[in-house]
C-alpha cells in the first residue's frame, strides 16, 4: 500500500466534485489517477462507465496496462473484481481523436459521413492541403474580388498561402471557427469606444498595471535604501516622489487605456537632491539608488512607447486592415472547401475533421444524452495541452461532478498545435474559488522523482 501524501489521498478519495489536479513533474499524477480509477471500481462503478483520455496512443496503451495491473492485484483480494479485469479490453481508454473517430462511426448516418473513413497521415494530408491551397489561390485570383486584391497588394503570394494555412489551422481548434472568424474581422471596424473594451486593450492595460505594481514595489525598496543605514538621505525626497508617481500611474491604469496613456505622456521626475557637506552615506548604496532609479525611468518610458497610440488612431489603423483581412478570409474559406472536398473523395479525415464531426454529433440531443448516461466519470490526462474545441467536446456531456483533469501548465509543449494552456489556468482558478460546491482544485507539488540535492539546487535557482 503506497504511502500517499494528504493531497494525493484527497485526489484519490474525493467524491461529489469535479477535480483539477495541478501536478508538478514527478509528483505521482499517473499513480494517483490509476488509484482513483481502481477505487471507483471497488466502490461499484464499472470501468466501462469511465472515459479515460490521454494525449498519445502510446500513453493510452501504458495507461491500460497500469490500470489492468492494478485491477488484477485488487481482484486477488476481491475475486468479484475479476469481471472488471475482463471488461478492461472494452474500456474507453484512448486519445480524444480516437474517441471522436469511434463516435463518428457510430453515428455516421446522422452526420452523412462514410463509415469506412480512414485517418490520413501527416504526409498524405500535407500533399492534399498543399494542392488545395494552390487551387484556392488560382480560384481567388480568377474571381479577383476587391477584398482579395487588397490582400494581394499587402502580401506576396507565398505569404498569403502561409497566412491562410496558419489562420485555418488556428480557427479549426475553435468550436465555432467561421463565426469566430467573421467576428474577428468585424471587430477591426469597431471604432475607438468598442476598442477600449476589447480583450486586446484590456490585456495591454492589465500587463502595464502588473509592471507598474512591480516598479512601485521596487521604488519603495529604493526609498528604504535612502532612509536606511548608510543610505543617501538627500535622495529620499526624489525617490518618494517616484513612488507617488507610480501610484498615480496605477490609479490611471485602473481607469483604462486612455487615462493611462495620458498619464504616461505627462510623466516628469524630481531631480535627486544635492549632498551637503555634513551628509554621511555609503557611496555604494548611493550608486545602487541611482542605478535602480534609472532602471525605473527606462521601464516607465518603455510603457509610454507601448501605449503611445491613441484609441482613435488605433481604430482607424485597424479599419484599414478590414479589406485585406476579408480577402485573406476569402482565401481561407476557398481553401477549406477544396481541401474538404479532396478528403471526402478519398473517404479521408484529419484530426480537425474528427473533432468538428464529433462536436456536430454532440449537437444531437440523443447523442449527448447517451454519452452522459454512459460515462459517469471522465478523466483527462495532460489537460494543459487541450484546445478550445476539445474542451467543448468533453464539456458537452461530462457530468458536473464527474470530471478529473490532471496536468501541469509548465509542461505544456503543444502551442504549435494550438493547445491553450489558458484553459487550464482559467479552470484551475475557477475551481479554486470558495463558492464552488461541485468542483475543487488540488495541487500536487511534492517531487518523488529527483534526489534531494537536485531539488534543492533547482529551488535555489528558481527561487531567486
Buried (B, 14 or more C-beta within 10 A) or exposed (E): EEEBBEBBBBBBEBEEBBBBBBBBEEBBBBBBBBBBBBBBBBEEBBBBBBBBBBBEEEBBEBBBEBBBEBBBEBBEEEEEBBEBBEBBEEBBBBBBBBBBBBBBBBBBEBBEBBEEBEBBEEEBBEEBBEEBBBBBBEBBBEEEBEBBBBBBEBBEEEEBBEBBBEBBBBBBBBBBBEEBBEEEBEBBBBEBEEBBEBEEBEEBBEEBBEBBEEBBEBBBEBBEBBEEEEBBBBBBBBBBBBBEBBBBBBEBBEEBBBBBBEBBEEBEEEEBBEBEEEEEBBEEBBEBBBEBBEEBBEBBEEBBEBBEBBBEEBBEEBEEBBBBBBBBBBBBBBBBBBBBEBBBEEEBBBBBBBBBBBBBBBEEEEBBEBBBEEBBBBBBBBBBBBBBBBBBBBEBBBEEBBBBBBBBBEEBEBEEEBBBBEBBBEBBEEBBEEEEEEBBBBBBEEBEEEEEEEBEEEEEEEEE
